[in-house]
Amino acid sequence: MPDNPLRFYLDEQMPLVIARQVRRLGIEVVTARDLNALGDSDENHLKRAADMGYVLCTLDDDFLALAAAGSQHAGIVYGICGNPYHWRLGAFFGIDARRLRI
């Protein structure tokens, strides 16, 4: 698999199974849990992801408002919860969503 320049920061709203599946594809992922940052503010999550050069992945539309207000970021992937969400997010990462186990 070629080197992937994208790295992803999954906030605490993202199911951990997504991180496991993406890591299996050889893509670099860090979670809020990995960083002991559960309960941190949205602003801090977005800043941390940007400082690390990671694209923030979230189910929380507050991050879209932060970006619209001018907060710096390395990219934001926003998903909508529910079964169709798993198909869309899985497709984004190239994961067969039928293999996702939540």
N, C-alpha and C positions, 0 to 999 in steps of 0.2 A: 504494500500500500504506500502511495507517495506521501511525503511529509505534508501535513495539513497545517497551514499557518493559523487557522482559526482555533481559538481556545475558548472554552465556555465556563461561565460562572453561573451555577444554578442556585437561585435563591431558595429560601426555606419553603416556598409554596410548591416547588417542583418535586414530583415524586422521585425518590431515590433510585427507583428502577430505571429511570431515564439515564441517570449518571452511569449506572452499571452497564447498560446496553451501549451507551456511547463510548465508554472506556474500552469495551470489547472490540470496538471498531478501530481502536488505536488513536482516538481523538482525545486530546487533553481536556479534562473536566475537573473543576473543583466545585464543591458545594459549600453553602453557608455552614452546614454541619461540620464539614472537614476543617473549616477555619474557626470553629467555636464561635460563630457569629450569629447563632440563632437568636431572634428577638431584636437584632440590631435594626436601626432605622433604614427606611428605603434609601434615603440620601447616602448613608454610609455604605450600604451594599453597592449602590451605583458608583460611588467614588472609588471604593476598593476594587471593583471590577475594572474600572477605567484605569486606575493606577497600575494594575497588573496586566493590562492590555487584553482583558478577557471580554467576550461578548456576554452580556447578562441575559439569562433565560428566566422567564417569570410567567406567572399566571395573574399577576397584579397589575392592573392598568394604571396605578399610581406612577409607575415608572415612565409611562408614555407622557404623562403630564409633566414629570420632571424634565424629560428630554425636550418637550415643547417649550418649557420655561428657560431652556438654555443650559441645563446641566450637561457637562462633558461626559461622554461615554464612548466605548469602543464598539458599540452596537447593542441593540436590544432585540431579543426574540420574545415575542409575546404570544402566549397560547391561551385558548379558552378551554376550561375544564369540561369533562364529559367524554364519552367514548369517541365522538368525532375528533376531539382534541388529540387523542392518542394517535389517530391515523395521520393527522396533519403534522404533528410534531415528529412522529416517527418518520414520515416522508422527508421532512426537513433534514434529519440526521441520516437518512438512508437506512432506517431500521424497518424491518417488516413488522408492522404494529401487531400482527397476529401473535408475535412472540412475546409481546410485553405482558408481564404479569404484575398487576397492581395489587 
